[in-house]
Amino acid sequence: MKFSVRTVGAAKLRSGTLTDFKRLPELVLETPLLLLYTKGGSVPHITHEVLQLITTDNQAVQQTLPSTFLIHEAVKEFKKGLPKFVGLPEYMTYLSVQDPALKTPQGFNTKNDVSVWTHSGRVSLDADRYMDMVEAFQPDMYEALSNGDTNEETTKKKIGKVIDSTRDFYEDCLQRHSTSSILKNVSLLAVLEGGFDLEARKKVGQTYSDAPVDGFVINGLHNNGGDVEKIDFEKIRDLIEASIEPLPENKLRVLHGCWTPLNVLNLVEMGIDVFDASYPYLATERMCALTFDFEAVEWGTEVEKGVESATEISLNDAKYREDFTPFLSGCSCLACTKHTKAYVYHLINNRELLASTLIMIHNTHHYLEFFKAIRQAISQGKKLALKMR
């Protein structure tokens, strides 16, 4: 994989392209990039055919161990990798250790293994077992095994242990990666820990700055799940900066989590290249349609003061019982052009599975358009901002 930083704008804003994937040599992905969220290999609530109706642009998907561990043996026997096994061979596949939409229980990782929570319970993975799975799945890109069990409340002592164990996991993964004929054309990303310890993050960033990898994952700021939406960005700004500052410009930077649209824009301005789509999925799970609006503005423009527009609406709210308008006025998605709030309210209250499908169609479309607008704004020398009301 080749990452080319194409533009470095004001602040630390940047855009680029991902190319030269061995499995998909013609594929070109633009950054800031959104990884489509999956469970069990597929985007939740929608089929492959519907996904192709939502977007015809080049896309990438995130596969996670919690939702794919149980099919590991079948994929291994299949011998053609996870992308073909799940019927998504045309999408760049990124493999992550944890599920960003699922809160990771704390206190179960050790210096020798990491716990992954599947539908059938907890599974412990050491580096060798993890790399066995990576070789079976044959992703286009994956992160090294990491501990990651830190958040704002974690003590410095535990942060130190997490950093040490993650370093050991990385070295084991790198050794296996460098000698594997299956993975010789697959991209490995190192994971940067440090919790909420600023000095630890600086040191970790410096330690990994010359690592022979294609990019870095900034980890250990949260334990995944919906709580990430509540994180105060000002509490993590300096921590992210400390992790990024020592890193080479030409290496990819990934940050997982269901960040709010506003925080996504903040992170893009700090130089983060890749995000996941757990946010629109979690909105769908609470029967909410994304409605936030955005616009490109000139750098230095005074952002209009006011109340941030609502990011979503609950279609389970009785006020939509007789509302025969689309989820979002002007939206061109399949759900908004053919259905109404009232119809989906009816589906929800009759427990019809179609409700989740229609909401997921809209949320996926809207979030992809959001990232497309981010990239377009950068190409125009501008930045994207949320509209106020």
N, C-alpha and C positions, 0 to 999 in steps of 0.2 A: 504494500500500500504506500502511496505517495501523498503527502500532505503539502500543499502549496499555499502559503499565506499570500493572498492576493492584494489585500488592502489593509493598511493600518491607519485608522482615522483618529479623530480627536479622542482624548482620554486613552484607553487601551483597547478601544473597539477594533475588531479585525474581522475579516472574512477570508475565505479560502476555498479550496477544492480538495476533495479526496478522490484519487484516481489510482489506476494500475493495480486493481484487485486481481489476483491470479484467477480466481473463479469467475469473475465478471470483468473482463478486460476493457469492455466498452463503457462501463458504468462511470458516471461522473456525479458526485454528490457535492453540493455546496454547503458551506458552513456560514453562520451558525446552523447546525443540523439538529433536527428532531428525530429521535429514534421512536418508531411506532411501538407502543406497549403491547405485549402479548401475554397470554396465559395458555400453557399447554401447547405452545407452538403457534397459536392463532390470535389475531386481534379479537378481544372479547366481544361477543354479541353480534359480530358480523362475519359473513363468509368471505372467502378469497375473492369470489366474483363481485360481491358488493364492494369490497375494498378497491377493486380495480375501477369501479364506477365512481368512487369517491375521488380518486386521484389517478392520473396517468403519468405523473411526474416520477422521476427516480426517487426511491425511498429506501430507508434502512429500518430494520426491525431489531428490537432488543429481546433476546431470549434470556430467561432467568432460571437458575438452578432450582428454586423451590417449585416451579411449575413444570420443569422438564426432567427432573431427576428420575421419576418413576418410569420414564420411557427410555432411559439410558441404555438398558440392555437390548431393547428392540432396535434402537438406532445403531448400536454396535453391530448387531447381526445384519442389519440392512447394508452397512458398509459404504453408504454413499453420503453420509452426513445428515445433520439435522435440517438444513434448508430444504433439501429434496424430500426428506421424510415427512415434513409437515406441509409440503406443497407450496412453499414460498421460495423457490430457487432463484427467482429474479431479483430478490431483495438482498442487499448487503446485510449480513447477520452478525450482530454483536452479542457476545455472551457475558452476562454479569453474574456475580456470586449470589447476591441477594435480590429480592423483589422490591423495587422502590415504592410500590403501592401497598405493601404488606409490612406492618410494624414488626421489626425483628426483636424477639424476646432477648432481654439482656442477661448476662452472667453465665452463658453456656459455652463460650469459646475458651480454649486453653492455648498454651504455647505450642501445642502440637497439632491441633485441629480446629476447624471452624464448623459451627452448627448451622445447618440449613433446614428450614421447616417446610415439609411437604404435606400433602393432604393426609398422609398416613403417619405423620409424626416427625420427630427430630432425627436428622441424619448427621453424623460427624464425618467431616472430610479432612484428610491430611493432604499435603501437596501432591503426593503420588496418586492418590485416588482421584483427586480433582483433575490432574493432568490426563489420567486415563479417560475421563469423561470428555475433556476438551478434544482429545484425539478422536474419540468416537463421534462427537458432534461436528467437528471440522468447521468451526465458524470462520468468518473472515477477519474477525477481530475479537479479542477477549482480554479481560483484566486478570492480573495475577491474583491468586488466592490472598485474601486479606482478612484481618481481624475485624476492624471497623466498629467495635463495640464501645463507642464513646459518644458523649453529648455534652451539653453545657454543664452538667452536674458531676462529670467524671473527675476523679482526683488525679493529680499529677503522677502519682505512683502508678496508677492503672494505665494512664496514657503512655508512660514509659514502657510498660509491659506490652501494650498493644503495638507500639512502634517496633519493638524488638521482634515480636512474633511475626508481624507483617513483613519485616525485613527478611527473616528466615524463610517464610513462605515464598517471597519474591525470588530469593536466590535459588531455591529448589525448583521453582517454576521455570526460571530462566535457564537453568542447567538442562532441564528436561526439554524445554522448547528448542534450545540450540542444537540438540542432538537428535531431534525428531524429524524424520523424513516427511511425515504427514503434515507437520506444522511449519515447514521451512518457508512457506509463502503466506503464513498467517501472521497478523499483527498482534503483538503483545503490548499491553499497557501496564505500567507500574502504578501502584496505589500509594498515595501520599496520606499518611495519618497525622495525628497531632492533636486531635480533640480541640478544645478551646484554649490550648496553651500556645500563645503567640511565639515564644522562643523555640518551642519544640517544632512548630511548623516551619520556622525559618531554617532550623537545622536539618529537618527532613528534606526540605526542598533542595538545599545545597547538596545533601548526600546523594540524591537521585538525579541531580542536574545533568550528569554525563552518562546516565544509564543507557545501555544499548537497547532502547525500546522505541516504539513509534508514538508514544504519548503517555499521558498521565491522567489518573483519576483522583480527584480531590475527595477524600473520604473522611468519615469520622465526625461530621458536624451534626449528625442526627441518627436516629434509629429507624428511618424510613416510615412509611405510612402517612396518614392524613395530618399528623402533627406538624409536618414540615411546612404546611401552609401558614402556620401561626408564628413561624420564626421571624424575629425582628432582624431585618437585614443589617442594621447598624451594628448588631452584636457579632456578625460574622464577616463584615467587610474587611477588616484588618487581617483576620485569620486567612481568608482566601488570598488576599494580597501577599501575605507572607509565604504562602505555598507557591504562588505563581511566580513571584519576582525572580527567583534563581533559575527558573526553567528556560531552556532554549526556545526562541520564538518559533522555530520550525517544527515543534512537536505539538501534537493534538492535546487539548485540555477538556476533560469530561467531568461533569458534576451531575450526579443522580439526585432524584427527589422530586416530589410534587410541588415545585415552587409556584407561587402565584404569578400571574402574568407580569405584575409590576416587578417582582424580584427577578424574573427571567430577564427583563430589560436591564435591570441593574447588573446582573451577572454577565450579560452580553457586553455591556460597557466596560466590564473588568477584564474581558478577554477570554471568557469561557466559550468553547467551540461546539460542544455537544451536550444535549439535554435529552431526557426521556419524556414520554407522553403519559406518565402515570397520572398527571393532573386531570386531563379530560376524562380518563377512565374513572377516577374516583368521583368526579362530578356526576358522571353517568350513574354510578352506583347509588348515589343519593337522589337520583331522578331529577337532576338539574341540567339545564341547557346553558351553555356558555353564551354570554351576551355582551362581553366587554368590547369596547370599540377602541380603535387606535388610529394614529395618523403620523406621517413623517413630518418632522420639524427640523429647522435649521439649528446647528449647534450654537449655543449661546442664547437661544430663544427662551424668554421667560415663560415657563410652563404655566398655563392658566390655573389660577388658584380656585379651589372649589372642592366639592366632594367627588371622590373617585367614582366613576360610573359603576353600577353593580356588575360584578364579573359573571354572575349567573342568575337564573330564575328557577324556582322549584316548580316543576310542572305537576306536582302533587298538591299544589295550593288550590283550594276551592274557588279562588277568584278567577281561575282559568276555565271553569266548568263550561262557560258559554263564550269563550274567547276564540273566535274563528280566524285568528291571524297567525302567521308563521312564528316559530320560536324567536327569530330575529329578523326584523324588517330588512329587506335587501339581500338576505343570504341566499346563495344559489345552490345550496346543498340539496340532495335528494329529499331529505325530510322536510325542509322548509318550503320547497316548491310544490309539494304534493299533499302536505298534511298541516294540521293546526294544533295550537295549544290545547284546545278543547278535546280534540280526538285523542291526543296522548294522555290527557287527564283521564279520559274514559278508559283507555287501555290500562293505565296504572291501577285504577280503582277496581278493575276487573281482573287484575293480576295476569295480564297478557304479556307474553315474552316480547311481543313486537314493540312494546314501549321502550325497553332497553335498547333494542336494535335501532329504532329511529333516533333516540337521543344520542347514542354512540356515533351514528352516522354524522349527525350535526356537529357534535363536539370534536370528532376527528377532523372533519372538514375545516371547522373554524380555527382549530389550533394549527393545522398545516398552513392555512392562509395567514395566520399570525406570524409564523416563522418566515413565510415567503415575503411578507411585508418588511420584516426585520432585515432580510438580506437585500431587498430592493432599496430600502432607505440607506443602508451602508454604501451600496453601489452608487448612490446619488450624492454621497458626501453628507448625508443627513443622519438623524437617529429617529427611532420610533418612540412614540409616547402614547400613553393611554389618554383617551379623551375624558374630560371632566364634565360634570353636569351642574 
